[in-house]
Amino acid sequence: MEFASSIQLKRKKIFILTIPLRLIGCIIAFCGMLISLPLFLSVIAVPIGFFVYVGSERLFALSRGQQKVTCPYCYYESNYVTNNTAEFTCRKCKMLTPIDWM
């Protein structure tokens, strides 16, 4: 298995105003997941519950503060990593790539 040299990423600066916004986003996402559970149990509202759950999951991912990364093997640009992650696996080619944070 061939490994690429590690990619270097610069950390995003966290401003003081983003911390409360992230906390509010996590709370809204958690409430959306709780609301989607009874919707999954009812027969008629299963599609609505599915979309509420997926939207809540994406909001939760956004509130965690992820950065976009390009794969050095296949140049796929829609990979996301959180801060202090040592490595990531590309969603397209499934190759493991180490990360050096600056």
C-alpha positions as YAML, in Angstrom:
chain: A
units: angstrom
residues:
- id: 1
  name: MET
  ca: [0.00, 0.00, 0.00]
- id: 2
  name: GLU
  ca: [1.41, 3.34, -1.02]
- id: 3
  name: PHE
  ca: [1.10, 6.33, 1.30]
- id: 4
  name: ALA
  ca: [1.28, 9.96, 0.27]
- id: 5
  name: SER
  ca: [3.25, 12.36, 2.34]
- id: 6
  name: SER
  ca: [1.10, 13.97, 4.98]
- id: 7
  name: ILE
  ca: [-0.92, 17.00, 3.98]
- id: 8
  name: GLN
  ca: [-0.59, 20.22, 5.93]
- id: 9
  name: LEU
  ca: [-3.65, 22.06, 7.16]
- id: 10
  name: LYS
  ca: [-3.92, 25.38, 8.89]
- id: 11
  name: ARG
  ca: [-6.29, 25.45, 11.86]
- id: 12
  name: LYS
  ca: [-9.31, 27.70, 11.61]
- id: 13
  name: LYS
  ca: [-9.34, 30.42, 14.23]
- id: 14
  name: ILE
  ca: [-12.27, 30.16, 16.63]
- id: 15
  name: PHE
  ca: [-13.80, 33.52, 17.39]
- id: 16
  name: ILE
  ca: [-15.58, 34.18, 20.67]
- id: 17
  name: LEU
  ca: [-18.96, 34.63, 18.93]
- id: 18
  name: THR
  ca: [-18.82, 31.21, 17.27]
- id: 19
  name: ILE
  ca: [-18.78, 29.30, 20.55]
- id: 20
  name: PRO
  ca: [-22.36, 30.24, 21.58]
- id: 21
  name: LEU
  ca: [-23.55, 29.67, 17.99]
- id: 22
  name: ARG
  ca: [-22.03, 26.19, 18.01]
- id: 23
  name: LEU
  ca: [-23.67, 25.43, 21.34]
- id: 24
  name: ILE
  ca: [-27.06, 26.60, 20.05]
- id: 25
  name: GLY
  ca: [-26.59, 24.52, 16.90]
- id: 26
  name: CYS
  ca: [-25.84, 21.40, 18.97]
- id: 27
  name: ILE
  ca: [-28.92, 21.98, 21.14]
- id: 28
  name: ILE
  ca: [-31.19, 22.47, 18.09]
- id: 29
  name: ALA
  ca: [-29.73, 19.38, 16.42]
- id: 30
  name: PHE
  ca: [-30.26, 17.27, 19.55]
- id: 31
  name: CYS
  ca: [-33.88, 18.49, 19.84]
- id: 32
  name: GLY
  ca: [-34.45, 17.69, 16.16]
- id: 33
  name: MET
  ca: [-33.17, 14.15, 16.70]
- id: 34
  name: LEU
  ca: [-35.50, 13.73, 19.68]
- id: 35
  name: ILE
  ca: [-38.45, 15.03, 17.64]
- id: 36
  name: SER
  ca: [-37.68, 12.65, 14.77]
- id: 37
  name: LEU
  ca: [-37.90, 9.53, 16.96]
- id: 38
  name: PRO
  ca: [-41.70, 9.61, 17.47]
- id: 39
  name: LEU
  ca: [-42.11, 10.53, 13.80]
- id: 40
  name: PHE
  ca: [-40.25, 7.36, 12.83]
- id: 41
  name: LEU
  ca: [-42.67, 5.30, 14.93]
- id: 42
  name: SER
  ca: [-45.79, 6.60, 13.22]
- id: 43
  name: VAL
  ca: [-46.62, 5.06, 9.85]
- id: 44
  name: ILE
  ca: [-47.63, 8.25, 8.05]
- id: 45
  name: ALA
  ca: [-44.80, 10.54, 9.21]
- id: 46
  name: VAL
  ca: [-41.81, 8.27, 8.48]
- id: 47
  name: PRO
  ca: [-40.55, 10.40, 5.52]
- id: 48
  name: ILE
  ca: [-40.91, 13.58, 7.58]
- id: 49
  name: GLY
  ca: [-39.04, 11.99, 10.48]
- id: 50
  name: PHE
  ca: [-36.29, 10.87, 8.13]
- id: 51
  name: PHE
  ca: [-35.75, 14.39, 6.76]
- id: 52
  name: VAL
  ca: [-35.84, 15.93, 10.24]
- id: 53
  name: TYR
  ca: [-33.22, 13.42, 11.43]
- id: 54
  name: VAL
  ca: [-30.93, 13.96, 8.43]
- id: 55
  name: GLY
  ca: [-31.20, 17.75, 8.77]
- id: 56
  name: SER
  ca: [-30.44, 17.54, 12.48]
- id: 57
  name: GLU
  ca: [-27.47, 15.31, 11.83]
- id: 58
  name: ARG
  ca: [-26.03, 17.77, 9.31]
- id: 59
  name: LEU
  ca: [-26.61, 20.70, 11.66]
- id: 60
  name: PHE
  ca: [-24.77, 18.79, 14.38]
- id: 61
  name: ALA
  ca: [-21.85, 18.15, 12.01]
- id: 62
  name: LEU
  ca: [-21.69, 21.85, 11.09]
- id: 63
  name: SER
  ca: [-21.70, 22.92, 14.73]
- id: 64
  name: ARG
  ca: [-18.68, 20.70, 15.45]
- id: 65
  name: GLY
  ca: [-16.49, 22.95, 13.29]
- id: 66
  name: GLN
  ca: [-15.22, 20.83, 10.46]
- id: 67
  name: GLN
  ca: [-12.75, 21.82, 7.76]
- id: 68
  name: LYS
  ca: [-12.82, 20.87, 4.08]
- id: 69
  name: VAL
  ca: [-9.91, 18.73, 2.85]
- id: 70
  name: THR
  ca: [-8.86, 17.67, -0.66]
- id: 71
  name: CYS
  ca: [-7.65, 14.10, -1.11]
- id: 72
  name: PRO
  ca: [-4.08, 13.98, -2.52]
- id: 73
  name: TYR
  ca: [-4.81, 10.73, -4.37]
- id: 74
  name: CYS
  ca: [-8.05, 11.37, -6.26]
- id: 75
  name: TYR
  ca: [-8.46, 15.16, -5.65]
- id: 76
  name: TYR
  ca: [-11.95, 14.70, -4.20]
- id: 77
  name: GLU
  ca: [-12.80, 17.96, -2.41]
- id: 78
  name: SER
  ca: [-15.77, 17.03, -0.21]
- id: 79
  name: ASN
  ca: [-13.89, 15.43, 2.67]
- id: 80
  name: TYR
  ca: [-14.39, 17.03, 6.08]
- id: 81
  name: VAL
  ca: [-12.22, 16.67, 9.18]
- id: 82
  name: THR
  ca: [-12.48, 18.08, 12.68]
- id: 83
  name: ASN
  ca: [-9.60, 19.85, 14.40]
- id: 84
  name: ASN
  ca: [-6.87, 17.70, 15.99]
- id: 85
  name: THR
  ca: [-7.64, 14.70, 13.75]
- id: 86
  name: ALA
  ca: [-4.43, 12.83, 12.97]
- id: 87
  name: GLU
  ca: [-5.65, 11.27, 9.70]
- id: 88
  name: PHE
  ca: [-8.66, 11.00, 7.42]
- id: 89
  name: THR
  ca: [-10.04, 8.45, 4.99]
- id: 90
  name: CYS
  ca: [-11.24, 9.74, 1.63]
- id: 91
  name: ARG
  ca: [-14.92, 9.08, 1.03]
- id: 92
  name: LYS
  ca: [-14.34, 8.39, -2.69]
- id: 93
  name: CYS
  ca: [-11.12, 6.35, -2.96]
- id: 94
  name: LYS
  ca: [-11.00, 5.10, 0.69]
- id: 95
  name: MET
  ca: [-7.29, 5.92, 1.08]
- id: 96
  name: LEU
  ca: [-5.92, 6.86, 4.50]
- id: 97
  name: THR
  ca: [-4.00, 10.16, 4.59]
- id: 98
  name: PRO
  ca: [-2.11, 11.60, 7.61]
- id: 99
  name: ILE
  ca: [-2.57, 15.27, 8.53]
- id: 100
  name: ASP
  ca: [0.02, 17.70, 9.92]
- id: 101
  name: TRP
  ca: [-1.63, 20.65, 11.67]
- id: 102
  name: MET
  ca: [0.08, 24.04, 11.56]
...
